[in-house]
Amino acid sequence: MNTRLPLILLALLFFSELVSPARVWMYLLTGVGGLTLIAYVWARQMRDGVHLTRHTHGTWVTVGDVLEERFALRDESFLPVLWAEILDRSTIPEYSVSQVVACGAQGEYRWITRGECRRRGVYTLGPTEVRLGDPFGLFRVVIHYPETETILVYPRVMHLPPLELPVGTASGRARASLRAFDRALLAATVRGYQPGDSLHLVHWPSSAHRGELMVKEFDMELSGNLWVVLDLDETTQAGEGEESTLEYGVVLAASLAAEFLQHGERRSVGLVAFGQQPSMLPPHPGQEQLWRILRVLAGAVASPDWPLERVLRETRAVFGRGQTVAVITSSLKPGWVPPLLSLVQRGLSPVAILVDPGSFDGHASGQEMAALRELLAEHGIPSHVIKQGYPFQPLIRQVRRRVEYKVLGTGRVVPVVVEEEV
């Protein structure tokens, strides 16, 4: 009950009838009691007979896409729903389907909601709550729908600025030291064991036959492979929301992978993104690999636990010789440069894509940026700078159609279809 007033009033009327019997007390007692009973029955009918369903087309979208949901409120009781407040607990930013609707007895009301997905991430649709009430406002009915659905908002793939990526010069042979990557490699030949080789790469049948340790070598056409290392160190990020170094870095990583994978089926791209959830994808070719990368980038969250220097030291053993390593970072501290130089000594070709944090938070970073680029140039490592406001252009053009109504000179109203790029 919304209020205890009817029960208090009934008690007072009943007491008055006992103390001073009169017809007026009986009339009032019958009226208030009948009104309360009708409100209670109405509320019980809505509790047992009203149902809400929601349906989403697909469980993933891209930033800029319109998310569409279909709702249906069904009333199976013999009394109408005069109002029903739909409360949505979805976590998608700037997206809400909360509204007030009505439905006739033994009827159904359907509606469609649409909202633009502006930020990438992993979100939930629901839970949902339906609040109803009787016409007199005496009782409140709350129906909970705890079901949730996970939806993935992929980052948008953009045209890259002119970036000159170094090309690996290896002959196609390399060593890896993580067992998880062995399945992605194709053994080509064996050679003698050298200090520093991982023991799990030893080819035991050949070693037994020759009387010495023999190590497997793999043919991956490494000169065509690219590792994208995205710096998710929270302490180096600047800006907020879409205009932040983190979001620019995610867009650059996604776009770099998409552009590289489009060059041919033999091109492979791997990803290193250590944030709240450390993720590493070994190099693979094809569009399926692009979707894997976009899935990881969609849920990438910055963390102070993985500074870039640590990431490079922890992962350098998995980079095969001759591969290209593109590091995307907003860190202007030179501490991560020595681990990057160790990649050069291992026969890799690194490149640094620097997202200027000073352009996002207003702090002067020109001198630090110049010093860092000079340090990289002294060791032959190319670098590129991306600042806030860079005019990214979508790699895939999306056109949205909407209907506007135009009034002619004669007073006639006609629908006009308007196309706009998003």
C-alpha positions in Angstrom: 0.0 0.0 0.0 1.1 3.5 -0.8 -0.6 4.8 2.4 -2.2 3.4 5.5 -4.8 6.1 5.5 -7.7 3.8 4.2 -7.1 1.3 7.0 -6.9 4.1 9.6 -10.1 5.6 8.2 -11.9 2.2 8.3 -10.9 1.7 11.9 -12.2 5.2 12.9 -15.5 4.6 11.1 -15.9 1.2 12.7 -15.2 2.7 16.1 -17.7 5.5 15.5 -20.3 3.0 14.5 -19.8 1.1 17.7 -19.8 4.2 20.0 -22.6 6.1 18.2 -24.5 4.0 15.7 -25.7 6.0 12.7 -26.5 5.3 9.1 -23.9 7.8 7.9 -21.1 5.8 9.5 -22.3 2.7 7.7 -22.5 4.5 4.3 -18.9 5.8 4.8 -17.7 2.5 6.1 -19.1 0.7 3.0 -17.8 3.2 0.6 -14.2 3.3 1.9 -14.1 -0.5 2.4 -15.5 -1.1 -1.1 -13.0 1.4 -2.6 -10.1 -0.3 -0.9 -11.3 -3.7 -2.0 -11.6 -2.6 -5.6 -8.1 -1.1 -5.5 -6.7 -4.3 -4.0 -8.3 -6.5 -6.6 -7.1 -4.2 -9.4 -3.6 -4.4 -8.1 -3.6 -8.2 -7.7 -4.9 -8.5 -11.3 -2.0 -6.4 -12.5 0.5 -8.3 -10.4 -0.5 -11.7 -11.9 -1.6 -10.7 -15.4 0.9 -8.0 -16.6 4.1 -9.1 -18.4 6.9 -7.2 -20.1 9.2 -8.6 -22.8 12.2 -6.9 -24.5 14.1 -8.0 -27.5 17.4 -6.8 -28.9 18.6 -7.3 -32.5 22.2 -8.7 -32.0 24.5 -8.5 -29.0 27.2 -6.3 -30.5 27.3 -2.9 -32.3 30.0 -0.4 -33.3 30.5 3.1 -31.9 28.1 5.3 -33.8 25.6 2.5 -34.5 22.0 2.8 -33.3 20.9 0.2 -30.8 17.3 -0.8 -31.3 15.1 -2.7 -28.8 11.5 -3.9 -29.1 9.3 -3.9 -26.1 5.9 -5.4 -25.5 3.6 -4.9 -22.4 0.9 -7.6 -22.3 -2.1 -7.4 -20.0 -3.8 -10.8 -19.5 -6.2 -9.6 -16.8 -9.8 -8.3 -17.3 -8.8 -4.8 -16.0 -6.8 -2.3 -18.0 -3.4 -0.9 -17.1 -4.0 2.8 -16.8 -0.3 3.5 -16.4 2.9 1.5 -16.2 6.3 3.1 -15.5 9.2 1.2 -17.2 12.5 1.7 -15.3 15.6 0.5 -17.1 18.9 -0.3 -15.3 21.1 -0.7 -18.4 24.7 0.5 -18.2 25.1 1.9 -21.7 26.1 5.6 -21.4 23.4 8.0 -22.4 21.0 5.2 -23.2 17.7 4.8 -21.4 14.4 3.3 -22.3 12.5 4.4 -19.2 9.0 5.7 -20.0 5.4 5.5 -19.0 2.9 3.5 -21.1 -0.7 2.1 -20.9 -2.4 -1.0 -22.0 -6.0 -2.2 -22.4 -7.5 -5.2 -20.8 -6.6 -8.5 -22.5 -4.5 -6.4 -24.8 -0.9 -5.7 -25.7 1.1 -2.5 -26.3 4.3 -2.6 -28.4 7.0 0.1 -28.9 10.5 0.5 -30.2 13.4 2.4 -28.6 16.5 3.5 -30.3 19.7 5.0 -28.9 23.1 5.8 -30.3 26.1 4.0 -28.9 28.8 6.7 -28.3 31.4 4.8 -26.3 33.0 1.4 -26.8 32.9 -1.1 -24.0 31.1 -4.1 -22.5 27.7 -3.2 -21.1 24.5 -4.8 -19.9 20.9 -4.3 -21.0 18.7 -4.7 -18.0 17.6 -5.4 -15.3 14.2 -3.9 -15.9 11.5 -2.9 -13.4 7.8 -2.2 -14.1 5.8 -0.1 -11.6 2.0 -0.1 -11.7 -0.8 1.2 -9.6 -4.6 1.1 -9.2 -6.7 4.1 -10.3 -7.1 5.4 -6.8 -3.4 5.3 -6.0 -3.8 3.1 -2.9 -1.6 0.2 -4.0 1.7 0.0 -5.8 2.8 -3.0 -7.9 6.5 -3.5 -8.7 7.5 -6.3 -11.0 11.2 -7.1 -11.3 12.9 -8.6 -14.3 16.4 -9.4 -13.2 17.5 -10.8 -16.6 20.4 -9.0 -18.2 22.0 -9.3 -21.6 25.6 -8.4 -22.3 26.2 -6.2 -25.3 29.6 -5.4 -26.8 30.2 -2.0 -28.4 33.3 -2.3 -30.7 35.6 0.7 -31.3 35.2 2.5 -34.6 37.8 1.7 -37.3 39.2 4.9 -38.9 41.5 5.9 -41.7 45.0 6.2 -40.3 47.2 9.2 -40.7 50.3 8.6 -42.9 52.4 6.2 -40.8 55.7 4.8 -42.0 56.0 1.4 -40.4 59.4 -0.3 -40.6 59.5 -3.7 -42.3 61.2 -6.6 -40.7 64.2 -8.0 -42.4 64.3 -11.6 -41.1 64.5 -14.6 -43.4 61.4 -16.0 -41.9 62.8 -17.9 -38.9 62.4 -17.0 -35.3 62.2 -18.4 -31.8 59.3 -18.0 -29.4 59.3 -18.8 -25.7 55.7 -19.1 -24.7 54.0 -22.5 -25.0 50.6 -20.8 -25.8 52.0 -19.6 -29.1 53.3 -23.0 -30.3 50.0 -23.9 -31.8 50.0 -20.8 -34.0 53.4 -21.7 -35.5 54.4 -24.1 -38.1 57.7 -26.0 -37.6 59.9 -25.7 -40.6 63.3 -27.2 -39.6 65.6 -27.8 -36.7 69.0 -26.4 -35.7 71.5 -26.8 -32.9 70.7 -25.5 -29.5 72.0 -22.1 -28.6 72.2 -20.4 -25.2 68.9 -18.6 -24.5 66.7 -21.0 -26.4 63.7 -22.2 -24.5 63.9 -25.9 -23.6 60.2 -26.5 -24.6 61.3 -25.9 -28.2 63.8 -28.8 -28.1 62.9 -31.4 -30.8 63.7 -34.6 -28.8 63.5 -37.2 -31.6 66.1 -35.2 -33.6 68.2 -34.6 -30.5 68.3 -38.4 -29.7 69.2 -39.2 -33.3 72.0 -36.7 -33.6 73.3 -37.0 -30.0 72.9 -33.2 -29.3 70.1 -30.8 -28.5 68.2 -29.7 -31.5 65.8 -26.8 -31.5 62.7 -26.3 -33.7 62.6 -23.3 -36.0 59.3 -21.9 -37.3 58.4 -20.4 -40.6 55.9 -17.6 -40.1 57.0 -15.1 -42.8 57.8 -12.7 -40.0 58.6 -9.8 -42.3 54.8 -9.5 -42.9 53.7 -9.7 -39.2 52.8 -6.8 -36.9 52.5 -6.7 -33.2 50.4 -3.8 -31.8 51.3 -2.9 -28.2 48.7 -0.6 -26.6 49.9 1.2 -23.5 47.0 1.0 -20.9 49.0 2.6 -18.0 46.4 4.6 -16.2 49.0 7.0 -14.8 49.9 8.3 -18.2 46.4 8.9 -19.6 44.9 12.4 -20.1 41.6 13.8 -21.1 38.1 12.4 -20.5 35.5 10.4 -22.3 35.8 10.2 -26.1 38.4 13.0 -26.1 41.1 11.1 -24.1 44.4 9.6 -24.9 43.0 6.2 -23.9 40.2 6.3 -26.6 42.6 7.7 -29.2 44.9 4.9 -28.5 42.2 2.3 -28.8 41.1 3.8 -32.1 44.6 3.8 -33.4 45.2 0.2 -32.4 42.0 -0.9 -34.0 42.6 1.0 -37.2 46.2 -0.1 -37.5 45.1 -3.7 -37.2 42.3 -3.3 -39.7 44.5 -1.6 -42.3 47.4 -4.1 -41.9 45.1 -7.1 -42.3 43.6 -5.7 -45.4 46.9 -5.9 -47.3 46.6 -9.6 -47.9 45.8 -13.0 -46.4 49.4 -13.6 -45.5 49.6 -10.5 -43.3 49.2 -11.3 -39.6 48.6 -9.0 -36.6 49.0 -9.6 -32.9 47.9 -7.5 -30.0 49.3 -6.8 -26.5 46.9 -4.8 -24.3 47.7 -5.1 -20.6 45.2 -3.2 -18.4 42.8 -4.3 -15.8 42.5 -7.5 -17.9 45.9 -8.4 -19.5 45.3 -9.6 -23.0 47.6 -11.0 -25.6 46.6 -12.3 -29.0 49.2 -14.1 -31.2 49.5 -13.0 -34.8 47.0 -14.4 -37.2 45.7 -13.2 -40.6 42.2 -12.6 -41.7 39.0 -10.7 -40.7 38.4 -13.2 -37.9 41.6 -12.0 -36.2 40.4 -8.4 -36.6 37.2 -9.2 -34.7 39.2 -10.8 -32.0 41.3 -7.7 -31.7 38.2 -5.4 -31.6 36.7 -7.6 -29.0 39.7 -7.1 -26.7 39.9 -3.4 -27.4 36.2 -3.0 -26.7 36.7 -4.0 -23.1 40.2 -2.4 -22.6 40.3 -0.5 -19.3 43.4 1.4 -18.1 45.2 0.2 -14.9 48.3 1.5 -13.0 49.6 -2.1 -12.6 51.1 -2.4 -16.1 53.4 0.5 -17.0 54.7 0.3 -20.6 58.3 -0.5 -19.4 57.0 -3.6 -17.6 54.8 -4.7 -20.5 57.7 -4.6 -22.9 60.0 -6.5 -20.6 57.4 -9.1 -19.9 56.4 -9.7 -23.5 59.6 -9.3 -25.5 60.3 -13.0 -25.4 57.2 -13.8 -27.5 58.1 -11.4 -30.4 59.8 -13.4 -33.2 62.8 -11.9 -35.0 62.1 -9.7 -37.9 58.6 -8.6 -36.8 57.3 -5.1 -36.7 56.3 -3.8 -33.2 54.0 -0.7 -33.1 53.9 0.8 -29.6 51.0 3.2 -29.0 51.5 5.2 -25.9 50.9 8.6 -24.2 53.8 8.2 -21.9 56.5 10.9 -22.3 58.9 9.3 -19.8 62.0 7.8 -21.4 61.9 4.8 -19.1 60.3 2.6 -21.7 62.9 3.3 -24.4 65.6 0.9 -23.2 63.2 -2.1 -23.3 62.2 -1.0 -26.8 65.9 -0.9 -27.8 66.3 -4.4 -26.6 63.7 -5.4 -29.3 66.0 -3.9 -31.9 68.9 -6.0 -30.6 66.7 -9.1 -31.0 66.1 -8.3 -34.7 62.7 -6.6 -34.5 61.7 -3.3 -36.1 59.8 -1.1 -33.6 57.9 2.1 -34.2 56.4 4.5 -31.6 53.0 6.2 -32.1 52.8 8.9 -29.5 49.5 10.3 -28.4 50.4 13.8 -27.1 48.9 14.1 -23.5 49.5 17.8 -23.4 47.0 18.4 -26.1 44.3 16.7 -24.0 44.9 18.3 -20.6 46.4 21.6 -21.6 49.8 21.1 -20.0 52.8 22.1 -22.0 54.5 18.9 -23.3 56.4 20.2 -26.3 59.8 19.9 -24.8 59.3 16.4 -23.3 57.8 15.3 -26.6 60.7 16.7 -28.6 63.3 15.1 -26.3 61.6 11.7 -26.5 61.4 11.8 -30.3 65.0 12.9 -30.5 66.0 10.0 -28.2 64.1 7.5 -30.4 65.6 9.0 -33.6 69.1 8.6 -32.3 68.6 4.9 -32.1 66.8 4.7 -35.5 63.3 4.2 -34.1 60.7 6.2 -36.1 58.0 8.0 -34.2 54.7 9.7 -35.0 52.6 12.1 -33.0 48.8 12.2 -32.7 47.2 15.2 -31.0 43.7 15.8 -29.8 41.4 16.9 -32.5 42.9 14.8 -35.2 40.3 14.6 -38.0 39.7 10.8 -38.0 37.6 9.6 -41.0 35.7 6.4 -40.7 37.1 3.5 -42.7 33.6 2.2 -43.3 31.0 4.9 -44.2 27.8 4.5 -42.3 24.7 6.2 -43.5 21.7 6.8 -41.3 18.2 7.5 -42.7 15.6 9.5 -40.9 12.2 10.9 -41.8 11.4 14.6 -41.6 8.1 16.2 -42.4 8.1 19.3 -44.6 5.2 21.7 -44.9 4.5 22.8 -48.5 3.2 26.2 -49.6 -0.2 24.7 -50.0 -0.2 23.5 -46.4 0.3 19.9 -47.2 2.7 17.9 -45.1 4.9 15.4 -46.9 7.6 13.1 -45.5 11.1 13.6 -46.6 13.9 11.0 -46.1 17.1 12.6 -45.0 20.5 10.7 -45.2 23.3 11.6 -42.8 26.7 10.1 -42.3 27.6 9.0 -38.8 
